Amino acid sequence: MASPARSPRFLVLAAGVGVRLRPLTYTTPKALVEVDGAPLLDRWFRCIENFCARPAEVLVNSHHLHDQLADWVAAYARRSKSHWTVAHEPSLLGTGGTLRKHAEWLNGATASMVIYADNYSSIDLRRFWAAHVAGGAAATMALFRTATPQTCGIVVLNDANRVVDFQEKPKAPAGNLANAGVLAFRAGVLKSLLREGDRDLGYDVLPRLAAAGWPIDSFHYDIGTHQDLALVRRRVRTGEIG
């Protein structure tokens, strides 16, 4: 397995308003919604820490209820070996806009990883990263099977596990293999990929990304609605998932 001794830089997308999770998200940032007593963001931070053999550089974007998110990250940073920064967006830039804003910082590393914070996942970042390095693609997208493909970014893979089609929230999905919101990029890729008008990763950027796909072989849930959140909480409580 490829060693992550030289860690990529991480951009964790945590600025979402969480409209479909209201009224919960009126008072709690979506990324700090709890499952089994811990915020979603905490699970991702531990995942990053477990991945890195050396201290990592992690940038977290924020918007809605920024102070809560910034305080939580600061508290975590005090007990972490890695370097954590919060980038406040007074006006939402969109996922594509956030990537454009921080592209130079991401491109300054040997490689980078982008993570959507509003998922509950079993992904092993070491295995994902090893597959990305071994596959030689400019980018690799983690994937999962979804029961609601109309609400996700749906991909079609060829026999070599390369993405040959991507559609965000399609009305007539070509399948149920979906973007899991974890993407790895080779150094310099974002500089040539991003365009001035890009605002949303799913609609504007990923359809033209020459990426490999890597299916997650255990559980992964998009916490988009109260139904999703209740399902995950119940499965954790009953020991179905960890």
C-alpha positions as CSV (number, residue, x, y, z in Angstrom):
1,M,0.0,0.0,0.0
2,A,1.2,3.5,-0.8
3,S,2.4,5.3,2.3
4,P,0.8,8.7,3.1
5,A,4.0,9.9,4.8
6,R,3.9,13.0,2.6
7,S,0.3,14.0,3.3
8,P,-1.9,15.8,0.8
9,R,-3.6,19.0,1.9
10,F,-7.2,18.6,2.9
11,L,-10.1,20.9,2.1
12,V,-13.2,20.0,4.2
13,L,-16.4,21.5,2.9
14,A,-18.5,22.4,5.9
15,A,-20.3,25.7,5.0
16,G,-23.7,24.3,4.0
17,V,-26.8,25.8,5.5
18,G,-28.6,22.4,5.7
19,V,-32.0,23.6,4.5
20,R,-33.5,20.1,4.5
21,L,-32.4,19.5,8.1
22,R,-34.3,22.5,9.5
23,P,-35.3,23.3,12.2
24,L,-32.2,21.4,13.6
25,T,-29.9,23.5,11.5
26,Y,-31.3,26.7,12.7
27,T,-29.2,26.4,15.7
28,T,-26.6,23.7,14.7
29,P,-24.2,23.9,11.7
30,K,-24.9,20.9,9.5
31,A,-21.3,19.6,9.9
32,L,-21.8,19.6,13.7
33,V,-25.0,17.5,13.6
34,E,-24.4,14.6,15.9
35,V,-24.5,10.8,15.4
36,D,-23.9,8.7,18.4
37,G,-22.9,11.7,20.5
38,A,-20.2,13.0,18.1
39,P,-20.5,15.6,15.3
40,L,-20.1,14.5,11.7
41,L,-17.1,16.7,11.4
42,D,-15.4,15.0,14.3
43,R,-15.6,11.6,12.5
44,W,-13.9,13.2,9.4
45,F,-11.2,14.8,11.5
46,R,-10.3,11.5,13.2
47,C,-10.3,9.9,9.7
48,I,-7.8,12.4,8.5
49,E,-5.6,12.1,11.6
50,N,-5.6,8.3,11.3
51,F,-4.6,8.6,7.6
52,C,-1.6,10.9,8.2
53,A,1.8,9.7,9.2
54,R,2.8,13.3,9.7
55,P,0.9,16.4,10.8
56,A,-1.6,17.4,8.1
57,E,-2.7,20.8,6.8
58,V,-6.5,21.0,6.9
59,L,-8.7,23.9,5.7
60,V,-12.3,23.9,6.7
61,N,-14.7,26.4,5.0
62,S,-17.6,27.9,7.0
63,H,-20.6,30.1,6.5
64,H,-23.8,29.3,8.4
65,L,-23.3,29.6,12.2
66,H,-19.6,30.3,11.6
67,D,-18.7,31.0,15.2
68,Q,-19.9,27.6,16.4
69,L,-17.9,25.8,13.7
70,A,-14.8,27.9,14.3
71,D,-14.9,27.3,18.1
72,W,-15.3,23.6,17.6
73,V,-12.4,23.4,15.2
74,A,-10.2,25.5,17.5
75,A,-11.0,23.2,20.4
76,Y,-10.1,20.2,18.3
77,A,-6.9,21.8,17.0
78,R,-5.6,22.2,20.6
79,R,-5.4,18.5,21.0
80,S,-4.4,17.6,17.5
81,K,-1.0,17.0,15.9
82,S,-2.2,18.7,12.7
83,H,-2.7,22.3,11.6
84,W,-6.4,23.3,11.2
85,T,-7.6,26.6,9.6
86,V,-11.2,27.9,9.2
87,A,-11.9,29.9,6.1
88,H,-15.1,32.0,6.7
89,E,-17.3,32.8,3.7
90,P,-19.5,35.7,4.6
91,S,-21.4,34.9,1.4
92,L,-21.6,31.3,0.2
93,L,-19.2,30.7,-2.7
94,G,-20.6,27.3,-3.6
95,T,-18.5,24.2,-3.6
96,G,-16.9,25.2,-6.9
97,G,-16.3,28.7,-5.8
98,T,-14.6,27.5,-2.6
99,L,-12.4,25.2,-4.6
100,R,-11.4,28.1,-6.9
101,K,-10.7,30.4,-4.0
102,H,-8.3,27.9,-2.4
103,A,-6.9,26.2,-5.6
104,E,-3.5,27.9,-5.2
105,W,-3.2,26.6,-1.6
106,L,-4.3,23.1,-2.7
107,N,-2.0,23.1,-5.7
108,G,0.9,24.1,-3.5
109,A,1.0,20.6,-2.0
110,T,2.2,17.3,-3.6
111,A,-1.5,16.4,-3.9
112,S,-4.8,17.3,-2.3
113,M,-8.0,15.8,-1.0
114,V,-11.5,17.4,-0.9
115,I,-14.1,16.0,1.6
116,Y,-17.7,16.9,2.0
117,A,-18.3,17.0,5.8
118,D,-22.0,16.2,5.7
119,N,-21.6,12.4,5.2
120,Y,-21.3,9.5,7.7
121,S,-18.8,7.1,6.2
122,S,-16.7,4.0,6.8
123,I,-14.2,5.0,4.1
124,D,-10.6,4.0,4.7
125,L,-8.6,7.0,3.5
126,R,-5.4,5.0,3.3
127,R,-6.9,2.4,1.0
128,F,-8.6,5.2,-1.1
129,W,-5.3,7.1,-1.3
130,A,-3.3,3.9,-2.3
131,A,-5.8,3.2,-5.1
132,H,-5.5,6.8,-6.3
133,V,-1.7,6.7,-6.4
134,A,-1.6,3.2,-8.0
135,G,-4.2,4.1,-10.6
136,G,-2.3,7.0,-12.0
137,A,-5.4,9.1,-12.7
138,A,-5.4,12.9,-12.4
139,A,-8.2,12.5,-9.8
140,T,-10.0,9.8,-8.0
141,M,-13.6,9.9,-6.8
142,A,-14.9,7.8,-4.0
143,L,-18.2,6.2,-4.8
144,F,-21.2,4.6,-3.0
145,R,-24.4,2.9,-3.9
146,T,-27.4,5.1,-3.2
147,A,-31.1,4.3,-2.8
148,T,-32.0,7.8,-4.1
149,P,-30.0,8.4,-7.3
150,Q,-32.1,11.4,-8.3
151,T,-30.6,13.3,-5.3
152,C,-26.9,12.5,-6.0
153,G,-24.2,12.9,-8.5
154,I,-24.4,9.7,-10.5
155,V,-21.4,8.2,-12.4
156,V,-20.9,5.5,-15.0
157,L,-17.6,3.6,-14.9
158,N,-15.9,1.7,-17.7
159,D,-14.1,-1.6,-17.2
160,A,-11.0,0.2,-16.1
161,N,-12.9,2.0,-13.4
162,R,-12.6,5.4,-15.2
163,V,-15.6,7.7,-15.0
164,V,-17.1,8.0,-18.4
165,D,-20.3,9.9,-17.5
166,F,-21.3,12.1,-14.6
167,Q,-24.7,13.7,-14.0
168,E,-25.7,15.7,-10.9
169,K,-29.2,14.9,-9.6
170,P,-30.4,13.3,-12.9
171,K,-34.1,12.9,-13.6
172,A,-33.4,9.6,-15.3
173,P,-30.3,8.1,-13.5
174,A,-28.1,5.7,-15.5
175,G,-27.5,3.7,-12.3
176,N,-27.1,4.1,-8.5
177,L,-23.3,4.6,-8.2
178,A,-22.8,8.0,-6.7
179,N,-20.2,10.5,-5.8
180,A,-19.4,10.0,-2.1
181,G,-17.9,13.5,-1.6
182,V,-14.3,12.4,-1.2
183,L,-12.0,13.3,-4.0
184,A,-8.2,13.0,-4.5
185,F,-6.3,15.2,-6.9
186,R,-2.8,15.0,-8.3
187,A,-0.7,18.1,-7.8
188,G,-1.5,20.9,-10.3
189,V,-4.7,19.3,-11.6
190,L,-7.1,21.9,-10.1
191,K,-5.2,24.7,-11.8
192,S,-6.1,23.5,-15.2
193,L,-9.5,22.1,-14.3
194,L,-11.2,25.1,-12.7
195,R,-12.9,27.9,-14.6
196,E,-13.9,31.4,-13.7
197,G,-17.6,30.7,-13.6
198,D,-17.5,27.5,-11.6
199,R,-19.8,27.6,-8.6
200,D,-20.9,24.1,-7.9
201,L,-18.6,21.0,-8.0
202,G,-21.4,18.7,-9.1
203,Y,-22.9,20.7,-11.8
204,D,-19.9,22.7,-13.1
205,V,-16.7,20.8,-12.4
206,L,-17.1,17.1,-12.0
207,P,-18.8,16.5,-15.4
208,R,-15.6,17.5,-17.1
209,L,-13.2,15.8,-14.6
210,A,-11.2,12.9,-16.0
211,A,-11.4,10.8,-12.9
212,A,-11.0,7.2,-11.7
213,G,-13.8,5.8,-9.5
214,W,-13.2,3.9,-6.3
215,P,-16.4,2.2,-4.7
216,I,-16.5,2.2,-0.9
217,D,-17.0,-1.4,0.1
218,S,-18.8,-0.7,3.4
219,F,-21.3,1.9,4.5
220,H,-21.6,5.5,3.4
221,Y,-24.5,7.8,4.0
222,D,-25.4,11.3,2.8
223,I,-27.0,13.1,5.7
224,G,-29.2,15.3,3.7
225,T,-32.6,14.9,5.3
226,H,-34.2,14.1,8.7
227,Q,-35.0,10.6,7.3
228,D,-31.3,10.0,6.4
229,L,-30.2,11.2,9.8
230,A,-32.8,9.1,11.7
231,L,-31.8,6.0,9.6
232,V,-28.1,6.4,10.4
233,R,-28.7,7.1,14.1
234,R,-30.9,4.0,14.4
235,R,-28.3,1.8,12.6
236,V,-25.5,3.0,14.8
237,R,-27.7,2.5,18.0
238,T,-28.5,-1.1,17.0
239,G,-24.9,-1.9,16.0
240,E,-25.6,-2.4,12.3
241,I,-22.9,0.1,11.5
242,G,-20.1,1.6,13.5
